[in-house]
Amino acid sequence: MASNNVFIVEAIERRKKILNKVSKKIIICGGTGCIANRAMKVYKKFCDALKAESLNVEVSLKSESSSNESVIYVSKNGCQGFCQMGPLISIEPDNVVYVKVRPEDVDEIVEKTIKKNKIIERLLYIDPIKNQREKWYDEINFYKKQQRLSLRRCGRINPEDIDEYIYDGGYEAAIKALFDMSDKDICDEILRSGLRGRGGGGFSTGRKWELTRIKKADKKYIVCNGDEGDPGAFMDRSIMEGDPHAVIEGMIIAGKAIGAEEGYIYVRMEYPLAVERLKIAIDQARKYGFLGKNIFNSGYNFDIIVMEGAGAFVCGEETALLASIEGKRGMPMPKPPFPAEKGLFGKPTVINNVETLATVPVIIKEGWEKFKSIGTPTSPGTKTFALTGQVANSGLIETPMGIKLKDIIFEIGGGVTDKNGEINNQKFKAAQIGGPSGGCLTKEHLDMPLDFDSLKSIGAMIGSGGLVVINDDTCIVKVARFFMQFTQNESCGKCVLCREGTKQMPALLDDLIEGRGDEKTIELLETLGKAIQKGSLCGLGKTAPNPVLSTIKFFREEYLAHAIKKECPSKECKALLKPKIVAKLCKGCGLCLRYCPVGAIKGNKKEPHVINEELCIKCGACIEACKLNAITVG
């Protein structure tokens, strides 16, 4: 039987034996965000501090020592999601999690928590709503409101240790698929589960696999799309960094389902840690006989190659991605033919994103019924979101499909923050969902379930899962301008409408921001945006105008204020600001007069000054110079 694979059995027995000796487990978040915040220095400091106390330290759990002496296991795991609070340190079995840990804190943690089991209150997370400290993950709203499937092991296991993955049930789904299921059985299971692609389009994964399975060909391919390029999105990166074996296992299952013997993981070069850990995981899987010839002694051959992309956003589009793997310029091709018919090197190909493939083993192992019971009938399962913006708790989250927007923002996110960082939920203005390809959600959508079909009905989309919370101190026109500039920079230039249209739309938005626009500017933005949607070849072009069109739809009054009144309601557009000196607050100190670069301010010493609006260039220098807050803008 497959379950008797010698490497599986040995790994489990080895792990059981070692875990019996582990008295404490110290887990340091080793995702990119925490590493950038000195997490590896914290990791090294723990190792050094524990050794200095003559405590037995393990960092790999591979020791074959016959000693029964208890050990303290120090592990650097993947992203735990709460990047804002990193570096995060969790200690088991004490069930303690410390946030924003610095190397200087380690000696105190070792002395008080490791040796004496005492809690260090100042390192605990403070709930922004209840204003109280929380000790463990299941007490923290950011975590306890989530339901993790694709992220279930991220931050829990060492991603560079295949034995930890196996001990946690890893590769059981692959074994089941290889030995107990036919290719059609696998496709049917995924189809019944209702799994839809998590990369943005939401196409049925089982349907995609079945279309490729029935194609007759001497060669087929599985391609994992890890070219995550949306601003602020890091869902796929975190899975590749924190649980690379889940991606490998999902690809093995997909390969068996369609009859492919080779797979590619396409990762953008800006993800060096993801690339490193994927390569380590692939080497380990080959060593154990899980990749290569006759994997798991099943008679089935399957191997994986990691391909690094150059970081072009357009290569997230499947035909452009395939062209890049083939060594060509990453530019989209017309469809049909679809990759299921003619994909990589002209052969039938399945392309799924990282999150989709990481979810596959859960479905195969636990059954489609359990997966289908989560989420909504037409959008089952869970979805990861990168929650950022003006919100108290930001980071990577995973929730059931159909969760309401307000539950993410006010519960998991801890509420909307103002410009001073204070929580004020009345300041909520909008949420940009789906990155530059998505759309804008407003107060009227707070009760809207976040799933594929509900968002599509209002012209938005989940996309890869970016979710940016915006407060009413933010100019919505400038937000649209930011996303349009991004898509313009990333346009491959193949389509005239996308190439030229995404260049003209930011220019039109600049006209509004700088006071040159009028009502016709808004009309032209709408007309041009709809033309780009219809005339572009790929998804990047077709969705590029979405941030502009959706913000015009829901915030037309704000656009009109820029166009007609020449005012920015959020007071962010400098060219539209009208500085005025409040006479009763002005003491005539002359600071503003000295800092004004164009001499637009006049007044006698110790008397209220006046700004000449015709000379004023609205640079804001006077506002910054005034110590009495006597200059306002309107």
ZAMI-812091 format. One record per residue (C-alpha): residue in three letters; x, y, z negated. Coordinates in nm, 3 decimals, padded with zeros to 5 digits. Each point is the difference from the previous one (the first is absolute). Example, Ala and Ser with C-alpha at 12.3 -4.5 7.8 and 13.67 -1.06 7.14 Angstrom:
<recs>
> aa  px  py  pz
> ALA  01.230  -00.450  -00.780
> SER  00.137  00.344  00.066
</recs>
This chain:
<recs>
> aa  px  py  pz
> MET  00.000  00.000  00.000
> ALA  00.104  00.357  00.069
> SER  -00.038  00.098  -00.365
> ASN  00.287  -00.240  -00.074
> ASN  00.242  00.207  00.209
> VAL  00.328  -00.041  -00.184
> PHE  00.077  00.372  -00.009
> ILE  -00.347  00.087  -00.135
> VAL  00.024  -00.260  -00.276
> GLU  00.357  00.089  -00.092
> ALA  -00.074  00.374  -00.005
> ILE  -00.299  -00.044  -00.231
> GLU  00.182  -00.233  -00.236
> ARG  00.305  00.223  -00.007
> ARG  -00.210  00.305  -00.076
> LYS  -00.194  -00.179  -00.277
> LYS  00.324  -00.107  -00.164
> ILE  00.150  00.349  00.006
> LEU  -00.319  00.181  -00.104
> ASN  -00.014  -00.212  -00.314
> LYS  00.319  00.178  -00.107
> VAL  -00.118  00.353  00.083
> SER  -00.088  00.187  -00.319
> LYS  -00.066  00.336  00.167
> LYS  -00.037  00.118  00.357
> ILE  00.095  00.357  00.086
> ILE  -00.136  00.105  00.341
> ILE  00.144  00.307  00.167
> CYS  -00.198  00.138  00.296
> GLY  00.232  -00.037  00.299
> GLY  -00.206  00.165  00.271
> THR  00.141  00.280  00.214
> GLY  -00.169  00.275  -00.206
> CYS  00.140  -00.119  -00.332
> ILE  00.341  -00.075  00.147
> ALA  00.014  00.359  00.122
> ASN  -00.068  00.100  -00.360
> ARG  00.298  -00.192  -00.143
> ALA  -00.174  -00.333  -00.071
> MET  00.314  -00.198  00.088
> LYS  00.199  00.203  -00.252
> VAL  -00.263  -00.093  -00.257
> TYR  00.033  -00.365  00.107
> LYS  00.380  00.002  -00.040
> LYS  -00.027  00.183  -00.330
> PHE  -00.234  -00.272  -00.134
> CYS  00.244  -00.273  00.100
> ASP  00.292  00.181  -00.160
> ALA  -00.191  00.098  -00.317
> LEU  -00.130  -00.352  -00.061
> LYS  00.346  -00.150  00.047
> ALA  00.143  00.258  -00.238
> GLU  -00.245  -00.128  -00.262
> SER  00.127  -00.356  00.066
> LEU  -00.339  -00.100  00.136
> ASN  -00.020  -00.272  00.266
> VAL  -00.096  00.167  00.328
> GLU  -00.118  -00.158  00.326
> VAL  -00.055  00.194  00.321
> SER  -00.077  -00.281  00.247
> LEU  -00.163  -00.291  -00.192
> LYS  00.217  -00.244  00.192
> SER  00.233  -00.100  -00.279
> GLU  00.046  -00.374  -00.035
> SER  00.147  00.037  -00.347
> SER  -00.090  -00.285  -00.231
> SER  -00.011  00.237  -00.295
> ASN  -00.335  00.033  -00.171
> GLU  00.081  00.350  -00.117
> SER  -00.281  00.247  00.073
> VAL  00.062  00.260  00.270
> ILE  -00.127  00.346  00.088
> TYR  -00.086  00.019  00.368
> VAL  00.060  00.338  00.166
> SER  -00.171  00.013  00.337
> LYS  -00.019  00.265  00.272
> ASN  -00.333  -00.055  00.170
> GLY  -00.192  00.174  00.277
> CYS  -00.215  00.310  -00.011
> GLN  -00.252  00.005  -00.285
> GLY  -00.204  00.268  00.173
> PHE  00.007  00.275  -00.259
> CYS  00.287  00.180  00.174
> GLN  -00.080  00.332  -00.167
> MET  00.089  -00.153  -00.336
> GLY  00.318  -00.175  00.109
> PRO  00.230  -00.147  -00.090
> LEU  -00.240  -00.238  -00.173
> ILE  00.121  -00.265  -00.244
> SER  -00.222  -00.281  -00.126
> ILE  00.095  -00.238  -00.279
> GLU  -00.158  -00.345  -00.040
> PRO  -00.138  -00.166  -00.207
> ASP  -00.026  00.325  -00.200
> ASN  -00.238  00.141  00.263
> VAL  00.164  00.341  -00.004
> VAL  00.051  00.227  00.299
> TYR  00.218  00.309  -00.019
> VAL  -00.013  00.280  00.257
> LYS  00.257  00.249  00.131
> VAL  00.279  -00.194  -00.164
> ARG  00.348  00.151  00.027
> PRO  00.334  -00.175  -00.052
> GLU  00.034  00.201  -00.321
> ASP  -00.314  -00.170  -00.139
> VAL  00.132  -00.355  00.034
> ASP  00.199  -00.023  -00.323
> GLU  -00.307  00.104  -00.199
> ILE  -00.218  -00.253  00.183
> VAL  00.247  -00.279  -00.075
> GLU  00.034  00.097  -00.364
> LYS  -00.367  00.060  -00.078
> THR  -00.209  -00.203  00.246
> ILE  00.225  -00.292  00.097
> LYS  00.156  -00.063  -00.342
> LYS  -00.273  00.123  -00.238
> ASN  -00.321  -00.020  00.209
> LYS  -00.082  00.365  -00.068
> ILE  -00.178  00.225  00.246
> ILE  00.161  00.323  00.118
> GLU  -00.302  00.228  00.024
> ARG  00.161  00.275  00.206
> LEU  00.065  -00.242  00.290
> LEU  -00.360  -00.120  00.025
> TYR  -00.232  00.125  00.272
> ILE  -00.235  00.283  -00.102
> ASP  -00.350  -00.025  00.146
> PRO  -00.075  00.344  00.152
> ILE  -00.372  -00.024  -00.076
> LYS  -00.002  -00.153  -00.349
> ASN  00.333  00.164  -00.089
> GLN  00.115  -00.312  -00.180
> ARG  00.291  -00.237  00.047
> GLU  -00.060  -00.341  00.159
> LYS  00.224  -00.300  -00.068
> TRP  -00.068  -00.253  00.278
> TYR  -00.122  -00.016  00.360
> ASP  -00.351  -00.120  -00.081
> GLU  -00.050  00.309  -00.221
> ILE  00.101  00.246  00.274
> ASN  -00.281  00.111  00.233
> PHE  00.238  00.018  00.293
> TYR  00.044  -00.378  -00.022
> LYS  -00.311  -00.138  -00.165
> LYS  -00.232  00.146  00.264
> GLN  00.190  -00.181  00.276
> GLN  -00.035  -00.351  00.144
> ARG  00.325  -00.125  00.148
> LEU  00.026  -00.266  00.269
> SER  00.269  00.104  00.247
> LEU  00.184  00.179  -00.283
> ARG  -00.060  -00.277  -00.252
> ARG  00.370  -00.086  -00.041
> CYS  00.153  00.342  00.068
> GLY  00.168  00.111  -00.319
> ARG  -00.056  -00.340  -00.163
> ILE  00.267  -00.216  00.164
> ASN  00.355  00.050  00.116
> PRO  -00.035  00.035  00.380
> GLU  00.354  -00.132  00.050
> ASP  -00.072  -00.329  -00.180
> ILE  -00.192  -00.258  00.201
> ASP  -00.040  -00.219  -00.311
> GLU  -00.208  00.268  -00.170
> TYR  -00.229  00.014  00.304
> ILE  -00.036  -00.379  00.005
> TYR  -00.063  -00.019  -00.374
> ASP  -00.281  00.254  00.041
> GLY  -00.172  -00.224  00.255
> GLY  00.185  00.121  00.304
> TYR  00.006  -00.209  00.319
> GLU  -00.288  -00.219  -00.123
> ALA  -00.224  00.158  00.265
> ALA  00.257  -00.070  00.273
> ILE  00.023  -00.362  -00.109
> LYS  -00.379  -00.030  00.006
> ALA  -00.017  00.151  00.347
> LEU  00.278  -00.220  00.137
> PHE  -00.116  -00.333  -00.140
> ASP  -00.371  00.024  -00.071
> MET  -00.136  00.231  00.271
> SER  -00.004  00.007  00.379
> ASP  00.068  00.315  00.197
> LYS  -00.374  00.046  00.053
> ASP  -00.069  -00.061  -00.370
> ILE  00.235  00.288  -00.091
> CYS  -00.155  00.238  00.253
> ASP  -00.349  -00.091  -00.117
> GLU  00.096  00.055  -00.365
> ILE  00.136  00.348  00.074
> LEU  -00.299  00.077  00.221
> ARG  -00.250  -00.103  -00.270
> SER  00.186  00.208  -00.257
> GLY  -00.079  00.312  00.200
> LEU  00.358  00.127  -00.029
> ARG  00.049  00.308  00.217
> GLY  00.334  00.151  00.097
> ARG  00.133  00.231  -00.271
> GLY  00.212  00.203  00.241
> GLY  -00.279  00.238  00.096
> GLY  -00.214  -00.144  00.276
> GLY  -00.186  -00.249  -00.219
> PHE  -00.027  -00.267  00.274
> SER  -00.094  -00.350  -00.113
> THR  00.321  -00.189  -00.082
> GLY  -00.158  -00.341  00.053
> ARG  -00.138  00.106  00.338
> LYS  00.343  00.128  00.107
> TRP  00.161  -00.329  -00.103
> GLU  -00.263  -00.210  00.175
> LEU  00.036  00.194  00.326
> THR  00.373  -00.069  -00.008
> ARG  -00.037  -00.362  -00.112
> ILE  -00.209  -00.102  00.301
> LYS  00.247  00.150  00.250
> LYS  00.214  -00.262  00.173
> ALA  00.366  00.099  00.004
> ASP  00.345  -00.154  -00.044
> LYS  00.088  00.267  -00.255
> LYS  -00.193  00.216  -00.247
> TYR  00.106  00.258  -00.257
> ILE  -00.103  00.139  -00.336
> VAL  00.096  00.364  -00.056
> CYS  -00.021  00.175  -00.337
> ASN  -00.045  00.374  00.042
> GLY  00.198  00.165  -00.279
> ASP  00.045  00.328  00.190
> GLU  -00.189  00.205  -00.256
> GLY  00.030  00.363  00.106
> ASP  -00.288  00.199  -00.153
> PRO  00.119  00.290  -00.220
> GLY  -00.014  -00.112  -00.362
> ALA  -00.089  -00.362  00.080
> PHE  00.208  -00.272  -00.165
> MET  -00.237  -00.297  -00.037
> ASP  00.180  -00.235  00.241
> ARG  00.341  00.113  -00.123
> SER  -00.088  -00.090  -00.357
> ILE  -00.119  -00.348  00.097
> MET  00.311  -00.069  00.207
> GLU  00.218  00.122  -00.287
> GLY  -00.195  -00.162  -00.280
> ASP  -00.137  -00.324  00.145
> PRO  00.176  -00.086  00.328
> HIS  -00.074  -00.372  -00.028
> ALA  -00.374  00.073  00.018
> VAL  00.056  00.155  00.343
> ILE  00.209  -00.298  00.109
> GLU  -00.263  -00.245  -00.125
> GLY  -00.275  00.189  00.180
> MET  00.200  -00.015  00.322
> ILE  00.058  -00.375  -00.037
> ILE  -00.376  -00.053  -00.036
> ALA  -00.074  00.228  00.296
> GLY  00.263  -00.180  00.207
> LYS  -00.158  -00.338  -00.070
> ALA  -00.344  00.143  00.082
> ILE  00.090  00.120  00.350
> GLY  00.281  -00.242  00.087
> ALA  00.293  00.243  -00.027
> GLU  00.349  -00.110  -00.095
> GLU  00.157  00.343  -00.026
> GLY  -00.086  00.319  -00.183
> TYR  00.129  00.355  -00.017
> ILE  -00.026  00.245  -00.287
> TYR  00.030  00.352  00.143
> VAL  00.112  00.241  -00.272
> ARG  00.089  00.367  00.035
> MET  00.366  00.074  -00.072
> GLU  -00.101  00.253  -00.271
> TYR  -00.087  -00.302  -00.219
> PRO  00.350  -00.138  -00.076
> LEU  -00.104  -00.168  -00.327
> ALA  -00.292  -00.176  00.170
> VAL  00.232  -00.122  00.276
> GLU  00.255  -00.123  -00.254
> ARG  -00.252  -00.191  -00.210
> LEU  -00.173  -00.150  00.304
> LYS  00.332  -00.132  00.126
> ILE  00.084  -00.144  -00.342
> ALA  -00.342  -00.169  -00.016
> ILE  00.034  -00.142  00.352
> ASP  00.346  -00.140  -00.080
> GLN  -00.137  -00.160  -00.317
> ALA  -00.297  -00.147  00.186
> ARG  00.232  -00.148  00.263
> LYS  00.221  -00.150  -00.271
> TYR  -00.304  -00.169  -00.156
> GLY  -00.122  -00.129  00.335
> PHE  -00.302  00.231  00.011
> LEU  00.120  00.164  00.323
> GLY  00.182  -00.148  00.297
> LYS  -00.035  -00.352  00.134
> ASN  -00.252  -00.243  -00.150
> ILE  -00.108  00.237  -00.277
> PHE  -00.123  -00.171  -00.320
> ASN  00.071  -00.331  00.182
> SER  -00.322  00.061  00.190
> GLY  00.130  -00.045  00.352
> TYR  -00.077  00.367  00.071
> ASN  00.271  00.247  00.100
> PHE  -00.026  00.367  -00.090
> ASP  00.253  00.277  -00.056
> ILE  -00.003  00.377  -00.050
> ILE  00.218  00.285  00.128
> VAL  00.010  00.345  -00.162
> MET  00.002  00.279  00.258
> GLU  00.083  00.355  -00.110
> GLY  -00.182  00.281  00.181
> ALA  00.137  00.349  00.050
> GLY  -00.281  00.168  -00.193
> ALA  -00.234  00.112  00.280
> PHE  -00.359  00.036  -00.127
> VAL  -00.134  -00.113  00.338
> CYS  00.165  -00.340  -00.050
> GLY  -00.271  -00.076  -00.253
> GLU  -00.225  -00.041  00.306
> GLU  00.019  -00.367  00.092
> THR  00.098  00.024  00.368
> ALA  00.266  00.263  -00.077
> LEU  00.130  -00.222  -00.280
> LEU  00.028  -00.296  00.238
> ALA  00.186  00.213  00.255
> SER  00.246  00.104  -00.273
> ILE  00.068  -00.363  -00.101
> GLU  00.065  -00.078  00.367
> GLY  00.266  00.271  00.008
> LYS  -00.207  00.250  00.194
> ARG  -00.106  00.351  -00.095
> GLY  -00.286  -00.017  -00.250
> MET  -00.291  00.125  00.209
> PRO  -00.357  -00.135  00.006
> MET  -00.140  -00.197  00.292
> PRO  -00.358  -00.010  00.129
> LYS  -00.227  -00.275  -00.133
> PRO  -00.115  -00.249  00.123
> PRO  00.190  -00.226  00.011
> PHE  00.004  -00.021  -00.379
> PRO  00.296  -00.151  -00.187
> ALA  -00.206  -00.314  -00.069
> GLU  00.020  -00.066  00.373
> LYS  00.326  00.167  00.101
> GLY  00.212  00.132  -00.285
> LEU  00.365  -00.032  -00.099
> PHE  00.212  -00.101  00.303
> GLY  -00.327  -00.054  00.185
> LYS  -00.113  -00.279  -00.236
> PRO  -00.315  -00.020  -00.219
> THR  00.072  00.189  -00.321
> VAL  -00.172  00.074  -00.330
> ILE  00.090  00.331  -00.164
> ASN  -00.103  00.059  -00.360
> ASN  00.121  00.256  -00.247
> VAL  00.180  -00.085  -00.324
> GLU  -00.298  00.032  -00.231
> THR  -00.216  -00.222  00.219
> LEU  00.259  -00.278  00.009
> ALA  00.067  00.025  -00.375
> THR  -00.373  -00.055  -00.059
> VAL  -00.019  -00.315  00.214
> PRO  00.156  -00.239  -00.258
> VAL  -00.260  00.108  -00.258
> ILE  -00.283  -00.096  00.235
> ILE  00.148  -00.333  00.100
> LYS  00.088  -00.098  -00.356
> GLU  -00.315  00.116  -00.178
> GLY  -00.257  -00.036  00.280
> TRP  -00.189  00.244  00.219
> GLU  -00.298  00.012  -00.236
> LYS  00.197  00.161  -00.281
> PHE  00.148  00.262  00.232
> LYS  -00.339  00.069  00.157
> SER  -00.150  00.059  -00.346
> ILE  00.223  00.308  -00.041
> GLY  -00.077  00.331  00.170
> THR  -00.296  00.048  00.235
> PRO  -00.170  -00.248  00.238
> THR  00.156  00.159  00.310
> SER  00.329  00.107  -00.164
> PRO  00.093  -00.279  -00.241
> GLY  00.304  -00.011  -00.222
> THR  00.218  00.279  -00.131
> LYS  00.192  00.292  00.149
> THR  00.317  00.175  -00.113
> PHE  00.011  00.380  -00.007
> ALA  00.288  00.241  -00.046
> LEU  -00.164  00.252  -00.233
> THR  00.174  00.337  00.010
> GLY  -00.071  00.373  -00.009
> GLN  -00.153  00.211  -00.275
> VAL  -00.095  -00.287  -00.228
> ALA  00.118  -00.088  -00.351
> ASN  00.108  -00.358  00.079
> SER  00.160  -00.063  00.336
> GLY  00.147  -00.320  00.139
> LEU  -00.086  -00.325  00.172
> ILE  -00.335  -00.156  -00.087
> GLU  -00.211  -00.294  00.116
> THR  -00.376  -00.005  -00.040
> PRO  -00.296  -00.200  00.133
> MET  -00.130  00.121  00.334
> GLY  -00.304  00.219  -00.054
> ILE  00.128  00.175  -00.312
> LYS  -00.137  00.352  -00.024
> LEU  00.227  00.293  00.066
> LYS  -00.082  00.155  -00.339
> ASP  00.111  -00.317  -00.182
> ILE  00.342  00.020  00.161
> ILE  00.048  00.374  -00.059
> PHE  -00.152  00.043  -00.346
> GLU  00.066  -00.342  -00.155
> ILE  00.312  -00.156  00.154
> GLY  00.140  00.339  00.096
> GLY  -00.081  00.155  -00.336
> GLY  -00.164  00.308  00.152
> VAL  00.080  00.296  00.224
> THR  00.273  00.241  -00.106
> ASP  00.019  00.376  00.052
> LYS  00.307  00.198  00.103
> ASN  00.126  -00.011  -00.358
> GLY  -00.028  -00.379  -00.017
> GLU  -00.299  00.010  -00.237
> ILE  -00.296  -00.233  00.061
> ASN  -00.303  00.180  00.139
> ASN  -00.234  -00.221  00.199
> GLN  -00.200  00.304  00.109
> LYS  00.298  00.090  00.216
> PHE  -00.050  -00.300  00.230
> LYS  -00.025  00.115  00.358
> ALA  00.072  -00.294  00.230
> ALA  00.186  -00.324  00.053
> GLN  00.188  -00.074  00.320
> ILE  -00.028  -00.372  00.065
> GLY  00.185  -00.210  00.255
> GLY  00.294  00.236  00.050
> PRO  00.028  00.201  00.323
> SER  -00.234  -00.247  00.170
> GLY  -00.269  00.027  -00.263
> GLY  -00.248  00.262  -00.104
> CYS  -00.114  00.225  -00.277
> LEU  -00.237  -00.092  -00.285
> THR  -00.173  00.266  -00.209
> LYS  -00.206  00.033  -00.317
> GLU  -00.302  -00.141  00.182
> HIS  00.196  -00.320  00.060
> LEU  00.103  -00.067  -00.360
> ASP  -00.263  -00.276  -00.025
> MET  00.093  -00.147  00.338
> PRO  00.133  -00.357  -00.003
> LEU  00.344  -00.021  00.158
> ASP  -00.026  -00.272  00.259
> PHE  00.053  -00.028  00.375
> ASP  -00.359  00.057  00.110
> SER  -00.103  00.272  -00.246
> LEU  00.298  00.216  00.090
> LYS  -00.043  -00.059  00.371
> SER  -00.357  00.128  -00.026
> ILE  00.127  00.348  -00.098
> GLY  00.291  00.011  00.244
> ALA  00.270  -00.103  -00.247
> MET  00.197  -00.321  -00.046
> ILE  00.191  -00.188  -00.267
> GLY  00.304  -00.015  00.225
> SER  00.299  -00.150  -00.175
> GLY  -00.127  00.132  -00.335
> GLY  00.137  00.347  -00.062
> LEU  -00.222  00.202  -00.236
> VAL  00.096  00.362  -00.072
> VAL  -00.204  00.190  -00.261
> ILE  -00.036  00.373  00.069
> ASN  -00.112  00.268  -00.246
> ASP  -00.165  00.332  00.088
> ASP  00.328  00.188  -00.032
> THR  00.105  -00.167  00.326
> CYS  -00.072  00.147  00.343
> ILE  -00.177  -00.262  00.209
> VAL  00.119  00.159  00.325
> LYS  00.361  -00.040  -00.111
> VAL  -00.067  -00.363  -00.093
> ALA  -00.132  -00.065  00.351
> ARG  00.302  00.183  00.141
> PHE  00.238  -00.226  -00.194
> PHE  -00.149  -00.319  00.138
> MET  -00.024  00.137  00.353
> GLN  00.366  00.098  -00.007
> PHE  00.088  -00.354  -00.107
> THR  -00.191  -00.164  00.284
> GLN  00.140  00.251  00.248
> ASN  00.354  -00.087  -00.109
> GLU  -00.074  -00.372  00.029
> SER  -00.180  00.004  00.336
> CYS  00.193  -00.216  00.247
> GLY  -00.097  00.236  00.283
> LYS  -00.145  -00.261  00.234
> CYS  -00.350  00.153  00.019
> VAL  -00.040  00.360  00.113
> LEU  -00.291  00.066  -00.234
> CYS  00.183  -00.134  -00.303
> ARG  00.335  00.153  00.092
> GLU  -00.133  00.346  00.080
> GLY  -00.317  -00.001  -00.209
> THR  00.177  -00.081  -00.326
> LYS  00.235  00.288  00.079
> GLN  -00.281  00.249  00.062
> MET  -00.213  -00.091  -00.302
> PRO  00.268  00.099  -00.258
> ALA  00.051  00.323  00.196
> LEU  -00.372  00.076  -00.023
> LEU  00.005  -00.077  -00.371
> ASP  00.295  00.237  -00.035
> ASP  -00.214  00.270  00.160
> LEU  -00.259  -00.047  -00.274
> ILE  00.260  -00.017  -00.278
> GLU  00.179  00.313  00.122
> GLY  -00.309  00.210  00.070
> ARG  -00.001  -00.013  00.383
> GLY  -00.293  -00.240  00.038
> ASP  -00.371  00.054  00.046
> GLU  -00.314  -00.213  00.038
> LYS  00.110  -00.108  00.348
> THR  00.314  -00.146  -00.156
> ILE  -00.214  -00.236  -00.207
> GLU  -00.210  -00.094  00.304
> LEU  00.315  -00.067  00.201
> LEU  00.139  -00.221  -00.278
> GLU  -00.316  -00.211  00.008
> THR  -00.007  -00.026  00.379
> LEU  00.368  -00.087  00.025
> GLY  -00.020  -00.247  -00.288
> LYS  -00.285  -00.194  00.162
> ALA  00.185  -00.004  00.332
> ILE  00.312  -00.145  -00.166
> GLN  -00.213  -00.268  -00.165
> LYS  -00.149  -00.107  00.331
> GLY  00.303  00.032  00.224
> SER  00.282  -00.148  -00.208
> LEU  00.128  -00.349  00.065
> CYS  00.075  -00.128  -00.350
> GLY  -00.134  00.031  -00.352
> LEU  00.247  00.270  -00.097
> GLY  -00.135  00.238  00.262
> LYS  -00.363  -00.097  -00.040
> THR  00.008  00.070  -00.374
> ALA  00.247  00.291  -00.003
> PRO  -00.273  00.272  -00.003
> ASN  -00.195  -00.167  -00.285
> PRO  00.136  00.219  -00.284
> VAL  -00.089  00.315  00.192
> LEU  -00.342  -00.112  00.122
> SER  -00.106  -00.137  -00.338
> THR  00.115  00.310  -00.191
> ILE  -00.181  00.228  00.248
> LYS  -00.311  -00.213  -00.047
> PHE  00.002  00.017  -00.380
> PHE  00.177  00.333  -00.058
> ARG  -00.115  00.214  00.289
> GLU  -00.058  00.296  -00.233
> GLU  00.364  -00.005  -00.099
> TYR  00.106  -00.005  00.364
> LEU  -00.240  00.289  00.072
> ALA  00.147  00.197  -00.289
> HIS  00.341  -00.028  00.164
> ALA  -00.138  00.082  00.345
> ILE  -00.246  00.283  -00.074
> LYS  00.078  00.147  -00.342
> LYS  00.375  -00.058  00.037
> GLU  -00.003  -00.142  -00.350
> CYS  00.130  -00.321  -00.153
> PRO  -00.241  -00.105  -00.279
> SER  00.280  -00.199  -00.164
> LYS  00.241  00.293  00.030
> GLU  00.271  -00.222  00.150
> CYS  00.038  00.161  00.342
> LYS  00.245  00.285  -00.058
> ALA  -00.090  00.181  00.322
> LEU  -00.360  00.035  -00.122
> LEU  00.080  00.117  -00.349
> LYS  -00.083  00.361  -00.087
> PRO  00.205  00.103  -00.302
> LYS  -00.160  00.263  -00.221
> ILE  00.135  00.167  -00.310
> VAL  -00.239  00.008  -00.297
> ALA  00.039  00.357  -00.126
> LYS  -00.090  -00.072  -00.362
> LEU  00.268  -00.271  -00.023
> CYS  00.276  00.183  00.188
> LYS  00.249  00.186  -00.224
> GLY  00.194  00.153  00.288
> CYS  00.319  -00.192  -00.076
> GLY  00.103  00.010  00.367
> LEU  00.103  -00.366  00.030
> CYS  -00.245  -00.068  00.283
> LEU  00.111  00.316  00.179
> ARG  00.366  -00.107  -00.014
> TYR  -00.069  -00.354  00.122
> CYS  -00.231  00.096  00.290
> PRO  00.211  -00.052  00.318
> VAL  -00.200  00.244  00.215
> GLY  -00.068  00.287  -00.238
> ALA  -00.375  -00.059  -00.007
> ILE  -00.034  00.089  -00.370
> LYS  -00.007  00.357  -00.127
> GLY  -00.046  00.155  -00.343
> ASN  00.159  00.207  -00.273
> LYS  00.179  -00.150  -00.294
> LYS  -00.232  -00.096  -00.290
> GLU  -00.303  00.052  00.225
> PRO  -00.203  -00.265  00.187
> HIS  00.147  -00.081  00.340
> VAL  -00.189  -00.051  00.329
> ILE  00.057  -00.240  00.292
> ASN  -00.031  00.132  00.356
> GLU  -00.188  -00.283  00.176
> GLU  00.111  00.116  00.345
> LEU  00.367  -00.037  -00.092
> CYS  -00.038  -00.312  -00.218
> ILE  00.132  -00.320  00.164
> LYS  -00.159  -00.220  -00.270
> CYS  00.328  -00.166  -00.092
> GLY  -00.092  -00.034  -00.370
> ALA  00.327  00.151  -00.126
> CYS  -00.188  00.255  -00.212
> ILE  -00.211  -00.269  -00.165
> GLU  00.309  -00.197  -00.100
> ALA  00.172  00.313  -00.128
> CYS  -00.285  00.128  -00.218
> LYS  00.040  -00.103  -00.365
> LEU  -00.345  00.128  -00.101
> ASN  -00.216  -00.199  00.246
> ALA  -00.130  00.334  00.121
> ILE  -00.008  -00.103  00.368
> THR  -00.282  -00.219  00.125
> VAL  -00.078  -00.140  00.343
> GLY  -00.335  -00.025  00.167
</recs>
